[in-house]
Amino acid sequence: MNGKFIGGMALGLMVGAAAEMAVMPYMDKKTKRKVRKKVNMAKNRMYDMGGNMMSMMK
């Protein structure tokens, strides 16, 4: 279970980073900041979900 959880988190981060990189060139600074905020929120949500899953399994 633990390995799966870590793999899922790593995958999510990679996808997030890839999405961020793909979008970067098309934005000026202001929108970039907004998007980064959204990306970070999504990452945090994923971490929360993963943490909840872990605590349920224990």
C-alpha positions as CSV (number, residue, x, y, z in Angstrom):
1,M,0.0,0.0,0.0
2,N,2.7,2.4,1.0
3,G,4.6,2.0,-2.3
4,K,1.4,2.6,-4.2
5,F,0.7,5.7,-2.3
6,I,4.2,7.2,-2.9
7,G,4.0,6.2,-6.6
8,G,0.6,8.0,-6.9
9,M,2.0,11.1,-5.3
10,A,5.1,11.1,-7.5
11,L,3.0,10.6,-10.6
12,G,0.7,13.4,-9.6
13,L,3.6,15.8,-9.0
14,M,5.1,14.8,-12.4
15,V,1.8,15.4,-14.2
16,G,1.4,18.8,-12.4
17,A,4.9,19.8,-13.3
18,A,4.4,18.8,-16.9
19,A,1.2,20.7,-17.1
20,E,2.8,23.7,-15.6
21,M,5.7,23.6,-18.0
22,A,3.4,23.1,-21.0
23,V,1.4,26.2,-20.1
24,M,4.2,28.4,-19.0
25,P,5.3,29.8,-22.4
26,Y,1.8,31.1,-23.2
27,M,1.4,33.3,-20.2
28,D,2.5,36.7,-18.9
29,K,3.6,37.0,-15.3
30,K,0.2,37.8,-13.8
31,T,-1.6,34.8,-15.3
32,K,1.4,32.6,-14.5
33,R,1.0,33.5,-10.8
34,K,-2.7,32.6,-10.9
35,V,-2.0,29.3,-12.6
36,R,0.7,28.4,-10.2
37,K,-1.7,29.1,-7.3
38,K,-4.2,26.8,-8.9
39,V,-1.6,24.1,-9.5
40,N,-0.4,24.3,-5.9
41,M,-4.0,24.1,-4.7
42,A,-4.4,20.9,-6.8
43,K,-1.2,19.5,-5.5
44,N,-2.2,20.2,-1.9
45,R,-5.6,18.6,-2.5
46,M,-3.9,15.5,-3.8
47,Y,-1.6,15.3,-0.7
48,D,-4.6,15.7,1.5
49,M,-6.5,12.9,-0.3
50,G,-3.4,10.7,0.0
51,G,-3.0,11.5,3.7
52,N,-6.7,10.7,4.3
53,M,-6.4,7.4,2.5
54,M,-3.3,6.5,4.5
55,S,-5.0,7.3,7.8
56,M,-8.0,5.2,6.8
57,M,-5.8,2.2,6.0
58,K,-4.0,2.3,9.4
